[in-house]
Amino acid sequence: MKLLKFAPLALVALASLPVQAVEKSILVYADVDPTLELLQSDGSALPPSMEMNYLPGAGLQPTRLGTRVFSNDTDKDMTIRLITSPVLANMTNPASTAVPLSVTFGGRALSTTGVALSAADLFPGGDPTSGSIEQMLEIKQTTVGAIANAGRYEGIVSLVLTQQP
C-alpha cells in the first residue's frame, strides 16, 4: 500500500524532468514530365551546381558532365535549347565585367534558338529504359583567357529539352 502512495509522486517527478528532442524537416520534391527526362549517365539527377576551375593566366577550365536522355517514345525527335545566354557575374565585385559562357550538348553548340536531336541518333537501340547514348554536357568560357577581377563568379545555365509531337 505504501508503494501506491508514492507512485503518483514519482510520476510527477518524472514528468517535470526536461525533455530533450530534436525535430528535422526535409523538403522532398520531384519535377515530373511523364514523357521526357535528362539525367546523368548513371541515371542520377543532374547536380544543382558545377564548379569551373580557374587557371591563372589561362582562364576558366571547361566543366563536363555525361548525360542521357530518357523518353517513353524513342521514335520522336527532340530539341534542346538554352533559356538565356549564360554568363558568370562577379558576386563580390558586381561592377566587374561578366564572363560569357558557351554550352555544348553531345558536341553541338547550344543557343536560345535550339538544336535538333534525332531520335535515331539518340536511341539507336530504341530501348527507353536504358536512355539515350551518352551525351556530354560541356560548359566553358566563351573567349578563353585571363579574367581581370578577382571574386566569386556565379551564373545559371538553364536548358529546355522538348520532344517533337
C-alpha angles and dihedrals in degrees: 000000000000089000091057090055092058097043095081090048092051090049091052090048092052092047092054094057113106114261116217119203139154126212124201130189123198122196110223118190142166131193104213129198108164092207108041144027138171113210139161115277091261091055097256124126121275110266117259090231141018126198123225113206119223121221109198111244093008104061136225119347115228118256120217136194129184111230140178131204116227119200137167089218112048092179095070123090119231141210127216124193144161117253091214135358103270124234136171113234124199106247095190095046109027092181089068120104114266118242114233116223132208123211129201129186117198089346093306117121110238126218137168090268094061141236125248118238116199115225089215090057095043098044108030091161095041093227110141094190095065095044128223126315110282115285116196114225108206128185119189144160107274095219106030114220147094119317112226102211128057120226145093110302120201137176142153128244108201119189130190119201116190133181120224116242 
